[in-house]
């Protein structure tokens, strides 16, 4: 099973549509969003165009009260205010907008995802792969998201360019 990991969309619907096009083409059925999609309308856009499972943690730029009120009970959508924890294909996944929120729990999970910095990174902490997909908005750094094959544990960083193409880029693995 392949999953998409994204963060910091900041209401960039054009890049969100590029992600959704890629996800549909690749038959990816689960998206993890590590916060800062920002406005409820952006989440409405995402939910209306994606039929798979959405797992979201809220970030510091998200309008939390409005989002939780509008999306409290939506099939296929699970919202975590700060820290999300999910098990897929016998893999334990923890995610949040801030790495600091999950740092003390890393050893208990196979994968950990976070955002906020807008800069993609991949580190290994013991047995845990710690991944930041960068930012979909293209703020400060190029617009990026990540794909992770849970079976092979192989991550790929996807760079969104202005021509709606995606290029693979190897992510250096650092031990922490």
Secondary structure, DSSP 8 states (H G I E B T S, - for coil): -EEEEE---TT-HHHHHHHHHHHHHTT--EEEE-S---SHHHHHHHHHH--SEEEEE--TTS-HHHHHHHTSS-TTEEEESSEEEEEETTEEEEEES-HHHHGGGGGG-SEEEE-SS-S-EEEEETTEEEEE--BSS-SSS-BEEEEEETTTTEEEEEEE-TTS-EEEE----EE-
